[in-house]
């Protein structure tokens, strides 16, 4: 009986260790995605700014007033 309980406790301990590893893996995945997004915004920032500015200018020329800030 004691051997059975020791086996059960060891099994539960192993599951807890895996949860910690999964959390670290998910954290690394989120950090990687954030790095990709930041890099994309940095590289495409000027193009996005030009696109939004052009759209804003066209709307202003056509009589659409911007919302107050």
C-alpha positions in Angstrom: 0.0 0.0 0.0 2.8 2.4 0.9 4.5 1.7 -2.4 1.2 2.6 -4.3 0.9 5.9 -2.5 4.6 6.7 -3.2 4.0 6.0 -6.9 0.9 8.2 -6.9 2.7 11.1 -5.3 5.6 10.7 -7.7 3.1 10.9 -10.6 1.5 14.0 -9.3 4.9 15.6 -8.8 5.8 14.9 -12.4 2.6 16.5 -13.7 3.4 19.6 -11.6 6.8 19.8 -13.2 5.4 19.6 -16.7 3.0 22.5 -16.0 5.9 24.8 -15.1 7.7 23.9 -18.2 4.5 24.5 -20.3 4.2 28.0 -18.7 7.8 28.8 -19.6 7.2 27.6 -23.2 4.1 29.7 -23.6 6.0 32.7 -22.2 8.7 32.2 -24.7 6.1 31.9 -27.5 4.4 35.1 -26.5 7.8 36.9 -26.3 8.7 35.7 -29.8 5.4 36.9 -31.2 5.8 40.3 -29.5 9.3 40.6 -31.0 8.0 39.8 -34.5 5.2 42.4 -34.1 7.6 45.1 -32.9 10.0 44.3 -35.7 7.2 44.5 -38.3 5.9 47.9 -36.9 9.5 49.2 -36.9 10.2 48.2 -40.4 6.8 49.2 -41.9 6.2 52.2 -39.7 7.0 54.8 -42.3 4.8 53.1 -44.9 1.9 52.8 -42.5 2.3 56.5 -41.5 2.2 57.5 -45.1 -0.8 55.4 -45.9 -2.8 56.8 -42.9 -1.7 60.4 -43.6 -2.7 60.0 -47.3 -6.1 58.7 -46.3 -6.6 61.5 -43.7 -5.6 64.1 -46.3 -8.1 62.7 -48.8 -10.9 62.7 -46.3 -10.1 66.3 -45.3 -10.1 67.4 -48.9 -13.5 65.8 -49.4 -15.1 67.7 -46.5 -14.9 65.1 -43.8 -13.8 66.8 -40.6 -11.6 64.8 -38.1 -13.0 63.9 -34.7 -11.8 66.2 -31.9 -8.9 64.8 -29.8 
